[in-house]
Amino acid sequence: MENTQESHEANANYEFPTEKTYEFMKSILKLPKGKSSSGVLPNRKLFLQNSFAISIVDGKEIIIHRKSNKPLVVCEKANEIIEKFHQESHSGVNPTYLKMKENYHHIPQRVVCECIAKCEVCSRRKTGKLPPTGKPIVVNGIMERVQIDLINLSHSADREFKYILQVFYYILLIL
């Protein structure tokens, strides 16, 4: 699997912030509550400050979602992160998506699905769809094909009747 410019552009459609937007969000989050910023609508700034916070992990400043306390993923690193989780077991879309959902904020399942669709190991392991097995019953005349079922009623017999014999025959109807 490769990280290509196409995949970054596709991920951008799913509202992942780009690296540039991520840095801009960090600068807004660093502003004190009352201070205004040029180029940012006050309601947008308020939304960002109420929804996200800056946290320091391994000496790096990252943006986390306040309610879930999970980091926000940057578009340029989304495929790399998804691949990392997927490479652990190649277990498919749902398990990988659930791992991502546990660890990161707002990872759309369709992005995980698109990333895993490019996995060479999984594509080699998948089997193609096979045609349905079985054949139609072809009957050319009366009583050519017969099915017989014998049903045992000994546990709840009706007087002297202990069995039911059921006979089906297949006929060809030409209309």
Secondary structure, DSSP 8 states (H G I E B T S, - for coil): ----HHHHHHHHTTT---HHHHHHHHHHHHS-TT---TTS-HHHHHHHHHHEEEEEETTEEEEEETTT--BB--HHHHHHHHHHHHHTT---HHHHHHHHHHHSB---HHHHHHHHHT-HHHHHH---------------STTSEEEEEEEE-GGG-BTTB-EEEEEEEE-----
